[in-house]
Amino acid sequence: MAFSPAANHAEALAGYPSALAAEPIEPGRRQPDTLLAAEEETAIQTWLASIGENDTSMIVEVIERCRHDDGARAYYLGRAKAIADDDRRCCSQCGNLRGGVCVVARPGGRVSAIVGYRPASPDMPQRCAGYAPNANDTNQRTGREHWPGLIQKGGE
């Protein structure tokens, strides 16, 4: 319900005594035209998890903003889409990372690095010919299958 002239919270509730609640809309905030779909909520939660957000109260706050603020919804869905469209993987998602060490790293190998190489940022997305999906990756293609033109040596 919108009021013109503007009404404060008490006036709004007084005008609708059977209302269970009233929530003011912040200036400049636009109410979405549709409900937040389940797949949109899942995409936003997936994005939040991908950036390391695991604080339940923060996740609830973001979802609530997306339900009531069109601008927030557009922003978070945009971030979620960017992650969904990103084909890169992290070393932490790779079955070849064991005990923090890349077990296929060798000078001149698929992962050309020193033996015992430890990635400085194992959670940084990248493309790697040595990538081997762990059991949690929904896409079980190897690095060579994901990115066939990534490394080309000689006739390989």
Contacts in CASP RR format, 6 or more apart in sequence:
PFRMAT RR
TARGET T0000
AUTHOR 0000-0000-0000
METHOD contacts of the structure
MODEL  1
MAFSPAANHAEALAGYPSALAAEPIEPGRRQPDTLLAAEEETAIQTWLAS
IGENDTSMIVEVIERCRHDDGARAYYLGRAKAIADDDRRCCSQCGNLRGG
VCVVARPGGRVSAIVGYRPASPDMPQRCAGYAPNANDTNQRTGREHWPGL
IQKGGE
1 12 0 8 1.000
1 16 0 8 1.000
2 25 0 8 1.000
3 11 0 8 1.000
3 12 0 8 1.000
9 22 0 8 1.000
9 24 0 8 1.000
12 19 0 8 1.000
12 22 0 8 1.000
13 19 0 8 1.000
13 22 0 8 1.000
16 22 0 8 1.000
23 68 0 8 1.000
25 31 0 8 1.000
25 68 0 8 1.000
26 69 0 8 1.000
29 68 0 8 1.000
29 69 0 8 1.000
29 70 0 8 1.000
29 71 0 8 1.000
30 69 0 8 1.000
30 70 0 8 1.000
30 71 0 8 1.000
31 68 0 8 1.000
31 69 0 8 1.000
31 70 0 8 1.000
32 67 0 8 1.000
32 68 0 8 1.000
32 69 0 8 1.000
32 70 0 8 1.000
32 73 0 8 1.000
33 70 0 8 1.000
35 67 0 8 1.000
36 63 0 8 1.000
36 66 0 8 1.000
36 67 0 8 1.000
36 73 0 8 1.000
40 66 0 8 1.000
40 73 0 8 1.000
40 77 0 8 1.000
40 80 0 8 1.000
41 63 0 8 1.000
41 66 0 8 1.000
43 77 0 8 1.000
43 80 0 8 1.000
43 81 0 8 1.000
43 84 0 8 1.000
44 62 0 8 1.000
44 63 0 8 1.000
44 66 0 8 1.000
44 76 0 8 1.000
44 77 0 8 1.000
44 79 0 8 1.000
44 80 0 8 1.000
45 59 0 8 1.000
45 63 0 8 1.000
46 80 0 8 1.000
46 83 0 8 1.000
46 84 0 8 1.000
47 76 0 8 1.000
47 79 0 8 1.000
47 80 0 8 1.000
47 83 0 8 1.000
48 58 0 8 1.000
48 59 0 8 1.000
48 62 0 8 1.000
50 83 0 8 1.000
53 59 0 8 1.000
53 62 0 8 1.000
62 72 0 8 1.000
62 76 0 8 1.000
65 72 0 8 1.000
65 73 0 8 1.000
65 76 0 8 1.000
66 72 0 8 1.000
66 73 0 8 1.000
66 76 0 8 1.000
66 77 0 8 1.000
67 73 0 8 1.000
86 125 0 8 1.000
87 127 0 8 1.000
87 146 0 8 1.000
87 147 0 8 1.000
88 125 0 8 1.000
88 126 0 8 1.000
88 127 0 8 1.000
89 125 0 8 1.000
89 126 0 8 1.000
89 127 0 8 1.000
89 128 0 8 1.000
89 131 0 8 1.000
89 133 0 8 1.000
89 137 0 8 1.000
89 143 0 8 1.000
89 146 0 8 1.000
90 122 0 8 1.000
90 123 0 8 1.000
90 124 0 8 1.000
90 125 0 8 1.000
90 126 0 8 1.000
91 97 0 8 1.000
91 102 0 8 1.000
91 119 0 8 1.000
91 121 0 8 1.000
91 122 0 8 1.000
91 123 0 8 1.000
91 124 0 8 1.000
91 126 0 8 1.000
91 128 0 8 1.000
92 122 0 8 1.000
92 123 0 8 1.000
93 131 0 8 1.000
93 133 0 8 1.000
93 134 0 8 1.000
93 136 0 8 1.000
93 137 0 8 1.000
94 102 0 8 1.000
94 128 0 8 1.000
94 130 0 8 1.000
94 131 0 8 1.000
94 132 0 8 1.000
94 133 0 8 1.000
94 134 0 8 1.000
95 132 0 8 1.000
95 133 0 8 1.000
95 134 0 8 1.000
96 102 0 8 1.000
96 103 0 8 1.000
96 104 0 8 1.000
96 111 0 8 1.000
96 130 0 8 1.000
96 131 0 8 1.000
96 132 0 8 1.000
97 103 0 8 1.000
97 119 0 8 1.000
97 122 0 8 1.000
100 118 0 8 1.000
100 119 0 8 1.000
100 122 0 8 1.000
101 116 0 8 1.000
101 117 0 8 1.000
101 118 0 8 1.000
102 111 0 8 1.000
102 113 0 8 1.000
102 116 0 8 1.000
102 117 0 8 1.000
102 118 0 8 1.000
102 119 0 8 1.000
104 110 0 8 1.000
104 111 0 8 1.000
104 130 0 8 1.000
104 132 0 8 1.000
105 111 0 8 1.000
105 112 0 8 1.000
105 113 0 8 1.000
105 114 0 8 1.000
105 115 0 8 1.000
105 116 0 8 1.000
105 117 0 8 1.000
106 112 0 8 1.000
106 113 0 8 1.000
106 115 0 8 1.000
107 113 0 8 1.000
107 114 0 8 1.000
107 115 0 8 1.000
110 129 0 8 1.000
110 130 0 8 1.000
110 144 0 8 1.000
110 151 0 8 1.000
111 117 0 8 1.000
111 128 0 8 1.000
111 129 0 8 1.000
111 130 0 8 1.000
127 143 0 8 1.000
127 146 0 8 1.000
127 147 0 8 1.000
127 150 0 8 1.000
128 143 0 8 1.000
128 150 0 8 1.000
129 143 0 8 1.000
129 144 0 8 1.000
129 147 0 8 1.000
129 150 0 8 1.000
129 151 0 8 1.000
130 142 0 8 1.000
130 143 0 8 1.000
130 144 0 8 1.000
131 142 0 8 1.000
131 143 0 8 1.000
131 146 0 8 1.000
132 142 0 8 1.000
132 143 0 8 1.000
133 139 0 8 1.000
133 140 0 8 1.000
133 141 0 8 1.000
133 142 0 8 1.000
139 146 0 8 1.000
143 150 0 8 1.000
144 150 0 8 1.000
END
